[in-house]
Amino acid sequence: MKQPAAPAGEFKRLRTGWTTGATATAAAVASAYRLLANEALSHVHLWLPKNRETDLPVHDQRVGTDGASVETGCIKDAGDDPDATHGARVWVRVARRAVPGVVFHAGAGVGTVTRDGLALAVGEPAINPMPRQMMTEHLARAATALGYHGGFDVTVGIDDGELIAEKTMNARLGILGGLSILGTTGVVRPFSCAAYIASIHQAIDVARANAMPHLAACTGSTSERVAQDIAALPDMALIEMGDFAGAVLKYLRRHPVERLSLVGGFGKFSKLATGRLDLHSRRGGIDFDWLAGLATEADTATRDAMRLANTSLAALAIAQRAGIPLAERVAAAVWQVAAHYRPATTALEIVLIDKPGHVLARVSHGAIPD
């Protein structure tokens, strides 16, 4: 039956989903319980970062012919986010190791890191640090509950992962052979629908109604933490804009505040610096030619190396080694773009951070530093 339209002024709340890291963790735990106790779980209880818990269903399971390993499949549910892996079967094969600890392997459909500049070393399976931590902690909890004192070999795969990876930036980043197992919180928040933009507007309305003089629009959880650390802002003053910088800037032009901080990662904000208001990768990648063009005093070899860099942070590292204040120049360019939308009465600052959340640049003016 067709659902009735939402009343005017209301919008459908978007459904959150679960990352590939959370999905793989559920599969790993189910495999461990079948391997160690011959217990077939229908659901797996997960303890996620930020004190969140959930139960994920098991889709299928098979025991190896020699009984030394178990493979469990779980279906990735991305909620209302148009994630490339939504509906994919994520599987994990677990085997015993005599030595305590967990060793990770890339199964079919999970890529391998082939270039520097990522969070993992070259040659490692593309299973990011937080999913590794989640699987390790949950397997340790299972081992304790079942009285097992050894370790685990954990192989993670995704059905059709190599084909799905063609829709992502993995090959450009040097992740070959499949997808990455991702996630920092275990939760997928939908960033790509009109209703999410409406939720940004609603958050701004609430903050203004409660006389918040200073808002921080942030691209994610790390930038939110930085905003709170450097400005001591309450949660109400934090606007989770995701990739929708334009939704924030255009709305605040009509509904101004006293002060606005834009806080985000170097790569995303390098896109904003070129005038792109939707920062999602589907709208395009990093403009390395533009970044190299900011290094006006650099020699040809340095600028060429920046153009050929694997990631934006790798290009930044090249510039830093050459003594070029690239982060400050990108931040100043972001300020110039954002200032085009802000009312004259709104004080504006830009905060650029790296992946762990270290501040790379913080500017409150648009002058490009020498």
ABEGO torsion letter per residue (X at the ends): XBBBBBBBGBBBBBBBBBBAAAAAAAAAAAAAAAAAAGBBBABBBBBBBGGBBBBBBBABBBBBAAGABBBBBBBBBAEABBBAABGBBBBBBBBBBABBEBBBBBBBGBBBBABBGBABBBGBBBBBAAAAAAAAAAAAAAAAAAGBABBBBBBBBBBGAAAAAAABAAAAAGBBGEBBBBEAAGBBBBAABAAAAAAAAAAAAAAAAAGBABBBBBABAAAAAAAAAAAGBBAAABBBAEABAAAAAAAAAABBBABBBBBBBAAAAAAAAAGBABABAAAEBBBAAAAAAABAABBAAAAAAAAABABAAAAAAAAAAAGBBAAAAAAAAAAAAAAAABBAABBBBBBBBBAAGBBABBBABABBBX
